[in-house]
């Protein structure tokens, strides 16, 4: 099936994929945009796995204050270059993760960081396993993988701290 330039343009705007990647995904999906998004996502996850061992020495420290100043969060999110760290997409990811921490109060970043002290399921304790507060069908890990696929760089949450008045 031949895909149209409008379909390619729409898929690129939604996903941030390159022209040829969007075209190939649409062709593979037979013109089905939803399936093409899934194909791009799968390819992005595979690409993210290849990048997982790359050094992340740039990034941002994002702050978020919630509930009239009663809850505050600082989160460090790292990437490979300062170019990506200064993009609106990266800043938005950092902001969303800071809000997630304020709302859901995870104890650790990932399951590898758990100790015997941390009781509960991975979804309760580990940030990357938690359902995203704005889209419960996706996890924070999914958001990070999508950002890795879009930017072409390794991205990781290094650490965070959450303060709550009186605790």
NUPA-343329 format. One record per residue (C-alpha): y, x, z. Coordinates in steps of 0.001 Angstrom, whole numbers, plus 500000, padded with zeros to 6 digits. Example, Ala and Ser with C-alpha at 12.3 -4.5 7.8 and 13.67 -1.06 7.14 Angstrom:
REM residues 2
495500512300507800;498940513670507140;
END
This chain:
REM residues 167
500000500000500000;503443501295499115;505894501314501975;509578500626501532;512461502818502559;513615500009504854;510291500122506709;510533503902507047;514129503706508234;513300501017510815;510337503003512173;512423506185512361;515173504389514303;512633502997516777;510648506167517320;512829509116516362;510034510381514083;510774512364510952;510889510719507525;507539512064506356;505831511346509675;507087507760509582;505996507366505952;502504508767506603;502057506567509677;503113503449507763;500792504324504877;497900504934507268;498639501614509000;498840499710505718;502474498800506322;501862497400509837;504827498654511899;503127498094515277;500051500072514226;502308502796512734;504108503121516094;500732503529517795;499683506193515252;502911508112515868;502402507804519610;498829509155519384;500021512074517282;502832512668519758;500380512774522674;498231515290520789;501320517380520058;502364517130523714;498996518522524790;499572521545522546;502981522118524176;501840521682527776;501602525406528499;505047526271527140;507638527453529644;510296524965530717;513220526963532048;516099524615531131;516821521036532081;518906518946534446;519146517888538049;519890514167537990;521212512215540955;521021508491541580;522496506489544445;521185502958545037;521745500010547362;525371500705548216;524649504275549195;521575503585551325;519108505380549005;519734508614547122;517566510642544748;517750514121543258;515228514961540536;514780518156538521;513516517594534980;512781520674532879;512571521281529133;512409524351526896;515996524582525612;519487523703526769;519988521948523431;517452519262524386;518667519197528002;522109518132526776;520949515251524577;521575511629525500;517840510862525252;516947513572527777;519722512488530156;518552508885529848;514980509939530670;516225511809533748;518271508779534861;515324506399534411;513044508696536404;515609508990539209;515870505180539370;512061504951539427;511918507292542406;514567505293544254;512745502006543623;509096503020544055;509241505953546522;506409508122545123;505178510968547308;504317513560544636;504898514211540937;501265514177539710;497688513751540975;497309517559541058;500022517650543758;498189515284546123;496869516383549484;494850514602552158;498133513465553718;498921511189550756;497088507898551197;496909505247548503;496089505000544831;497504507352542202;499715504485540984;501303504262544434;501563507954545277;502016509843541972;505244509469540000;503704510046536551;501020507393537176;503428504671538321;504240501732536040;507812502083534790;510067499610536633;511774498496533409;508526498134531400;505421497786533608;503167498128530551;504088501821530396;503873504580532968;506372507321533748;503859509698532157;504104507627528954;507907507970529003;507604511724529344;505006511946526537;507260509885524270;510164512227524999;507959515259524266;506942513722520938;510535512905520058;512100516234521062;509267518543520090;509550520327523445;507529520443526617;509139518319529334;508088518092532964;509312516723536248;509403519758538499;510405518213541826;512318515432543503;513645514357546849;514449510828548005;516733510059550935;516882506690552649;519425505984555351;517734505883558755;514437507404557597;
END
